[in-house]
Amino acid sequence: MVSETQSANDAFENLRLELRRGSLVIAVLAALRDERYGYTLRKTLAEHGIDIDESTLYPLLRRLETQGLLSSQWREEEKRNKRFYRINSSGEQVLERLLAEWRSIDASLDAVLNNRNTPEEVHGPR
Amino acid sequence: MDLVNRYLQAVEFWLPTNLKRDIIAELSEDLHAQIEEREAALGRPLASAELEDLLKQRGAPIVVANSFLPQRYLIGPLLFPVYLLVLKIALLGFLVPWVLTFIGLVVFDSAYHNGWVAHSWLQNAESLWGSLWNSAFVAIGIVTAIFAVLERFQPKTHFLETFEPKSLPAIRKTAVIPRIGTSVELAVNVVLAVWIAFSLTSPVVYDSPNLRITLALHWYLFFLAWLAVVLVSGAVSATNLIYPYWTRRKVLIRFLSECFGGIMFSWMLSTHIVAQLSITNLLPERCAWLVSRINYWGARGVPVALSIFLVIAIANAWIHLRTIDRAKYSACIPSPTT
């Protein structure tokens, strides 16, 4: 029984991470509408309930920059060299399209769930 | 901070040269920012244990470095099943002939034979295992190297991803045993059974004006055993004709009867089974010499004969068991109850 629960928990954790992976790109692109460096970006996301560890964030930033969606520059601030990131115009366009896709998936999911559930389950008891 | 620098150095070691500087600078900045924030919250410098915890949370240096790199494979997930299949075929096609050749050399080549007899059982096993392992290692190495090269080409050519639906192989009806094959098998078994039954009446198994072969007096023991094997095989063929599906029971019966037949044949070879040979225009002394050579090589050939029979029996059983498994998981082919 314990192993079944454990395996269900493991499966949930894997699926949760998979589900979050795509949405992290949207969150990072949206957060970088304001210029930030890695550490403050991570903190900003965490404040909004999106925890992301360094080993995920920095490779993601690097990939988005390679894909031409972000621009970065090294600059000194508070006596330390920091790399500042900001979304560029291509990134803005891609973000808009991703958001549209996100909303479309959300609406479709809603429709699927509403179709399956009873009205009480969807809207609560009347 | 010595610990942080050591950590950064360890991460740097696993990074490609062109990325080292950039990644380490950013990682260093992030680490220092986190440490400063933690120290500000505590109002004191971090203790060594706290710093260790912080670095542990970041992950092992090789893991952190790897997260910055694209996923790389020696053999990727797409090619891997093909690799495994080819590896199995290569090992089977390479090692089985190798073992048979080795046995053949030990039996027929006097130098190998003397060397084998001169050493203890353990020494021989050690030497056999050593050479077998070397051969297997080379076979695995060659297959792996070829697939590693193919892996480099696959993303460029997509040769595994292109296919034509019409060129797909037709559905295999492997679950059904073809009745024509079974009929031929049954006919052969009947002819063999009749011939063996007749041969049981006299040790002269072949008698023509030019050639006469007489077996030793214990011939009937082996012929009786073969008659039993042929009858069992015929019975399996007859049931296959009525119910043309392999079942585990049928496979087991056939496997056991094939093994038994093989053991009896090999045993017979070792018992100087040929008693007399008469050939027209050949002196009796010459015929006697021929009989002794046949019996001598027959006895020397026992391990080879035994190995061949065993390989055939195992291969047949494996093929039939796979047929049963395929039928079980095939939606469009009726599956027999086993």
Interface residues (C-beta under 8 A of the other chain):
Chain A: Y37 G38 Y39 E54 S55 T56 Y58 P59 R62 W74 R80 N81 K82 R83
Chain B: I23 A25 E26 L27 E29 D30 H32 A33 Q34 R58 G59 V63 V64 S67 F68
